[in-house]
């Protein structure tokens, strides 16, 4: 305990940032993880409408690039404060009211803008605060904190919906208000981080005074390719993976939250190990493992969904456990995203490139995400849900190609 407190006093900005990440992750845990059930139970959306909702949810990822370019002179720490304010504002309104569908999309967009703005800042600030010889370790710790918070939120959500304390049938949504409360605490943590860093003369993750509006360099082409593939994989994992359970198996929030609990519990240990593996085995090996995991999991997922649609796995049968297993494995495969951020940092021509490159990558990711959501929605309703996952497996071959281009050292 004494050694830990000594470390905190030595580098308070690092541990305040970890607290900020934890509070933001808890806020997301009480909102983002259960939005799919919210859409289904409150607004009775169809598969095509579910695909349309991804437009206001993913658009902030594109606008994120503009915000970072316009407000880049403020520095990454102040931008992280703005991100918490936006996240809190959008979620507070969704918690206090059940607005009409169009208004719900507006406040969903505001909340999502804060979330997406904080995404590149988390990696950029975290890597800049990390010790030079322990970047993978610190990135893994931060990712593990986020997963642990998702696990805690999932537990509370599971028991809340199981006991009836949480339910989407009422006007006020207590589950969202709890998430907004954590976002409010995150605002205070971000403010404290800004003041602490200022006192200590630290500009964590801060880019040059004049940021480039777009950072497209041929040296980063493979990183941008990875973000494009990620846009498809993310939609399949978080949108259509959940929709299999919600729409095809007709399961409620308690089931999806329980699955997230399981995936988060495994992820707490997995993330810490992943960071150490990157430091030990190198990026090339980890990127090969990342690529193969996507290909294998989505191919298997497609086969399992085909079995569901052909009633080979009835919703009331114990065999439905195989669907749950694929959901957890799919979530696990998405957790290797931190490998891409560390890869970018390893090839960056200068530290000032990292945040704008991450933001550009996220914007590319979300352009593809919006297109992929609509395309996969057409595949789902047109030729069958299983082909959404086969399509994702095909796209993931691109990850294997990029891994082959990473230098051995």
Buried (B, 14 or more C-beta within 10 A) or exposed (E): EEEEEEEEEEBBBBBBBBBBBBBBBBBBBBBBBBBBBBBBBBBEBEBEBBBBBBBBBBBBBBBBBEBBBEBBEBBBBBBBBBBBBBBBBBBBBBBBBBBEEEEBBEBBBBBBBBBBBBBBBBBBBBBBBBEEEBBBBBBBBBBBBBBBBBBBBBBBBBBBBBEEEBBBEEEEBBBBBBBBBBBBBBBBBBBBBBEBBEEEEBEBBBBBEEBBEEBEBEEBEBBBBBBBBBBBBBBBBBBBBBBBBBBBBEBBBBBBBBBBBBBBBBBBEBBBEBBBBBBEEBBBBBBBBBBBBBBBBBBBBBBBBBBBEEEEBEBEEEBBEBBBBBBBBBBBBBBBBBBBBBBBBBBBEEBBBBBBBBBBBBBBBBBBBBBBBBBBBEBBEEEBBBBBBBBBBBBBEBBBEBBEEBEEE
